[in-house]
Amino acid sequence: MRHRTTRREFLRNMTAVSAVTPLFLAARAKAQPGPNERLNVAFIGVGGIGGSHRGAIHGMGENGVVLCDADLDQANAGKEQFPNATIYTDYRRMFDAEANNIDAVMVGTPDHHHYPASIIAMQLGKHVYTQKPLTRTVWEARQLAVAAAANPKLATQMGNQGHAGVHWRRIYEIVNHGVLGDITEIHTWTNRPVWPQGMDRPQGEDPIPANLDWEAWIGSAPMRPFKEGAYHPFVWRGWWDFGAGALGDMACHTMDGTFWSLDPGHPTSVEPLQVNGATSEAFPNTSVTRWNFPARNGRPGFQQYWYDGGLFPEKPADMPADQNLPGTGNLYIGTNGTMVIPGDYGENPSIYKEGEVVEPGELPELLPRSPGHFEEWVAACKGQPGIGPQSNFTYAGPMTETILLGCVAQRVNQPLEWDGENMRFTNLDEANAFLGGDFREGWAF
């Protein structure tokens, strides 16, 4: 059985989240360690990217007190760094038992668990670090952003680690010092997916391994039979119910420069220009998507394009004839030049104008430099001075929301007009059903 939260319920729930009750304050006060005390961290999702979470916290000398993973083999692997940590397979049970013992939570699960684990932690007054994409659905991203804005003393951070690097800061400074003139188009492409997409649900079922809590792994998604090699580990990313596809997985890295440098706000529309191989169960094998952003804050409107599955934009006319676009990257087209950025993290940009390389020269810094992505968050958790988490949920939520609009457009394969203020598509009501708010009974938050 599924429970769908209505828009009215959403607004009521947000009022409840925003109301900081005495119980919430008590949990928040207990959760706050002193600047010189060790942080007590619960890891939800211990394998995969969770290994980098554990390594960072261990390396900073903080304390891992809980290892929670539906796969006991993964959970037990965390004992290497934190031998005294308690193990759970279900984070609902973990929060029931350990809420008074933890200060902060790090979420490194499949995407469909990001919102449930994060919102429970925030409601208990815990600091939260959640991997990208922040959530699996638009509705969830909006809700986490609102909850974070209502509770600014909670330290939140999304795990797009490149946001802490100097490279995206330099891109921000190139754009905001006007080196390229007005930006009219940004093209972003990736070599993903490197996991299955475009598949149908496998038939039959296999015995559930003894080390796997399948109920906890499925979580808030619709229950389905376990099938060896179909979902766990890693290959969950291409399924609508569990992941966000190549777009959701990588755009929080590779499109970070768009949202940071231009602060575009809500798009007016999103269009699936190519959708190849999508099924009712899984994301497409290849796609091209376009968002249309209006003029804002004195900037003209612009278009953002996304390509995946080996598709590329056209080589720009400004680029020298003997150079080619990289396998992954960004192309910024401005009224005064073109910039090509290879890779996912803003490194090594090249600026061209009329076939010649342009050097931007020394540009004054506009943004504070970071001590590190994990370091920003841990310092804020402990109340230490610093720049604070820069990819906090009030930044990462709107970015994730906008990216995931593209996933909805891929799914319905029709252009969609977006009313961001009211969080709805205005030209195709059936697309609103894919914005989120559905949770399996027992997992409705």
N, C-alpha and C positions, 0 to 999 in steps of 0.2 A: 504493500500500500504506500502511496506517495502523498505527501502533503505539499500543496502549492501555496506559498505565501502571496497574498494579494498586495497591490500597491498600498492600499489603506493599512494593512497589517504591517507592511514595511515601514511606513512613516510612524506608526504607533511603536514599533519595535525600536526605531531609531530614537524616539523620545525617551524610551526606557533606557537605552544604552547611554544617552546623553545625561540622564539624571544620575548624578554621582551620589548614591545613597550612603548612609552611615556604614552599612555592611561593606560596600565597595571601598570606602575610605579606610576601614579597618584592615581589609586585605591589602590595600595599597601601602599602608604604613608598614605593615609587617614585611612586605616584599622588598622594601627599600633598604639595600645594604649601605653601609657607610662608605665614604670614598676610599678608605684603606682596607675594607673588608673584602673577602673573596665572594664572588658572585656564585650563587647556587643555581645551576642551569639544568633544565630538563630538555632532552633531545627527543623530539618526535620525528621519527624517520632517522634511522641510525646508519643505514647503508647508503651507497651511492654518494650523492652530494652531502649527505649527513656526515660522511667521513671528514670533509673539509671543515664542517662546523665543529666537530669534536677536536680536530687538530688545532684549530684556531683557539678555542677555549682552553685546551690543555696547554698550548704554547704560551698563553698569557697568564698561566698560573691560576685560572679560575677553577671552580669545582663543578664537575658533572655529577649530579645526584640521581638522575633518572635517565634510563635508556628505554625508549618506547618505540617498538617496531612490530608490525604484524608478523614479520618473519623473525622467529627467534634466533636463527643463525646470524642474521644481521645484528640483532640486538646484542647478542653475546659477544660479537666482535668488538663492541665498544668497551668491553671490560678491559681490554688491553691498556686503554688510557685511564679508565675510571673503574678500577676493580671493585670499589665499594658501592657503585651505583645500583639502584633497584631496577629490575626489569619488568616491563609491562608490554602487552601486545595491543591493548585498547586504551587510547588516551582519555576516554570518558572515565574509565576506572582509575586511570592514573591521576587525573585531576581530583577525583573524589578522595583518593587516599593521600595525595602528596601536596595539596594546595598550600598548606602551611609550611612546607619544607623547601619551596622553590621561589626564586626571585624572578626568573626569566625563562623563556621558552624559545627554542630554535626549531623551526618547522622545515623539514627536508623530505617530505612525503611525495607521493603522486599528487598531481594538481588538485584532484577533487577533495583532498583533505585539507588544503591550505586554509580555506575559510573556516570550516568548523573548528579546527584546532586553534586557529588564531583568535577567533571571536570568543571562545570559551576562556582562553588565557587573558584576554583583555577585560572580560567581565569579572574575572577574579583579581584584576589589578596587577597582572604580570606584564613585564616588558616582553616584547615579541620581535623576533627576527624570523622572517618567512621568505623562503626561496621564491625566485621568479618562476613563472608569472605569479603575481601576488595571489590571484584567485583563478578559478576555472571559468567563472561567468561574470558578466557585466554587473549584475545585481550584487554579487558578493564583493566585487571591487568597490562599488559605491558604498556599501555598508561599512567596510573596513575603513575607508577614508573618512566617513562621517564619524565613526566611533573614535578614530585617532584624533580628529579635530576637537571632539568633545572632551577628550581626556589628554591634554597636551603633556602632562607629567609622565605619561607612559612613553618609554623609549621604544620606537618602532623603526624597523629597517627592512626593506626588501633586498633579497640577495642578488642584485645585479652589480657584482663587485667592481666592474669597470667604472662605475659612477664615482668611486673614490680616487681614481687615477688622475694624473695631470692631463691626460690626453683629451678627454671630453671637455675639460676646463679650457684647454687651448682652442678647441673647436668653438666653444661658447664665445671666447674672446675674439676669434676671427670673425664670427657672425655679428657680434654685437658692437665691434669697432667698425663695422660697415665695409670690411675688405671686399666682400662679394657684392655689395650693393643690396638691393632688396631680394630676398629669396623668393623665387616663383615656383620651384619644384624641388622636391627631394626624392631620390630613388634609392631604395634599400633592398639588398638581395642577400640570400644566404645559400650555403651548400646543403642545408637541411631540407628534408628529413634524412637522417641516417638510421631510421627505425621504420617499421612497416606503417604505411598509410594506404588508404584506398581499398581496404579489405572488408569482407563480410564476416559476420559472427561465425565462429567455428561451431560445428555440430557436435553433439554429444558432450560428455564430461569425463574427467579423469579423477582418480582418488586425490583428495587434498593431502599434500605432504604433512607429515606430523609436525614439522617446524612452523607451519603457516596457519595463522588464525584468519581464515577466509572471510568470516563475518566482519572482522575488524578491517581487513584489507579493502573490502567493498565499501564499507562505511556508509556514507549518505547516498551513494549511487544505487540505482536499481539492482537488486540481487540477480546474479546470473551464475551458471555452473562454472566451477573451476575447470580450466583447460590448460594442460601443461604447455608452456612456451608461448601462450597467447597474450598474457597480460603482465605477468610478474616473472622476473624483474625487468625493468627498463622499458619494455615494449608497450606499456600502457599509454604512451604519449600520443599515439595516433588515433585512439578511440575517443569519440565525442563524449562519452560518459566519464572518462577518467583524465584526459589530457586536454591540451590546447593546440595540438598540432605544431607544425614548424613555425607558423606565425606566432602563436602564443608563447612558444618555448624560447624563441630567439629574439623577437622584436624588442623585448625589454632590455636587451643588451644593445642591439645594433641600431635601433631607432631612438636610443636614449638622447642622442644629440638633438633630435628634432624637438623633443618635449622640453629639454633643458634650455636650449638656445633660443627657442622661439615662443615658448609658453603659449601654445596655440589655443587652449581651451577646447570646447566641444566642436567637433566637425559638424557641418550641416548635412553631410551625406557620406555614405561609403558605398563603393561599387565593386563588385567582383568582375574584373575584366577577363580573367580566364580561371576556370575551375575544371581541373582534369582528374577524373578518377575518384571523385568523392562517392561515398555510399551512405546509406541511412545509418551506418554504424561508425564510419571512420572519415577522417579528414582527407582532402584530396592529395594526390601524388604530387601535383604541381599547381601553382596558382599565381595570379597577379591580382592585386587589390589596390584600390585608390580611395583615399580619404580627401574630402574637399573641406578646407578650413577657411573661415571668413576672415576679413580684416579684423585686427584686434590690437589694442595698445599702440596705435600709431603705425602698425605694420600692415601691409597689404595682405590679402588672402593668398594662400598657396595650396599646392597639391602634394600629397605624400603618396608615393607608390611603394608597393611591396612585391617582391618576386621570390619564389622558392622552388625547390625541386630541380634546380639547374637552369632556371630561366634568368635572363639578364635584361637590363635596359639597353637601349641603343647607346653606342659610344658617342659621347658629346662632341660637337663640332670643335670646341675649344681645345680638345685633347690632342697632343701631337700624334702624327700618323704612325710613329714607330712604337707607341705605347698602347696597352690594352687594359681593359678593366680587370681588377682582381677577382678571384673566385668568390669572395664575400666582401661586402662593403657598402659604402654610401656614395652617392653622387648628389652634390648640392649645386643647383643651377641658380645663379643670381644675375641681376641686371648689369653687374660689373665684373663677372668672372665665374668660373666653374671650379669646384673643389671635389677631388676624388679622395676617399678615405678607405684604405684597405682594412679588412678585418672587422671585428665586432666592437672594438673598444676605443675608437677614435684616434688610433696611432698613425703617425707618418702621413699626414695629409699633404696632397699636392694641389697647388692652385694654378689654374691655366687661364690665359686670356689670348684669344686669337692665335692659338697654336703654340704659344710660348709659356714657359714656366714663370710664375710670378712669386716672388718672395715677399711675405707679409711684413718682414722686419720684426723688430722687438715691439711687442704690444703690451701696454700696461695690464697688469692682472686685475680682473674684475671679480674673481671668486677666491675665497680662502682655500688654501691647499689642505689636503686631508692627511691625517696620520695613518689611515687605513680603514677599510670598510668595516671590519669587525671592531677595530679599535674605537671608531666613532660611536658605535652602538654600546659597547661595554662601558665606556666612559660615561655615557648618558645614563645607563642603568644604575651606575654607582654615584651619580650626582657630581661627577668630576667636571671641571671646566673644560671647554672644548667647543668645536664648531657644531656639535650635535649630529645625529644621523641625517645625512643629506638625501638619502633615498627613503625617507620616512613615508608612512602610509598616506599622508596628505599629498605627497608628490607622486608616489608610486601607484596609488589607487586610481587617480584620473588617467595616468598613462596606461595602466593595465586595462582599464575600462575601454579606452579608445581603441587599443590594439584588439581587444576581444570583440568589438563591433565588427571588425574585419572577419573574425571567425564566424559570426552569425551570417554575414553577407555570403561567405563561402558556402554555408550550409543551405541557405535558401536559394542561392545563385540568382539573386535579383538585386538591382540597385535599391538602396534603402535611404530614406530621408529621416534624419535624426533630430528629435527634440531633446536635447541634453538636459535641460532644466527639469523636465518632467519624466525623463528616462523612458522614452518610448519612441518607436518608429511610427511615423505618421502616415505612411503610404502602403504599408503591408502589415496588417495586424497579426497575421500568423507568425511573423518574425519575432514578435514580442514574446511568444512562448519560449524562445530560446535565450532570453535574457537571464534566466536563472530564477531561483527561489523555490526549486523543487528539492525535497529531501525525503529519503526513505524513513518510514516510521521508526521511531527510536533515535533518529539522527536529525530531528527538526530543531534548528537553533533560532 
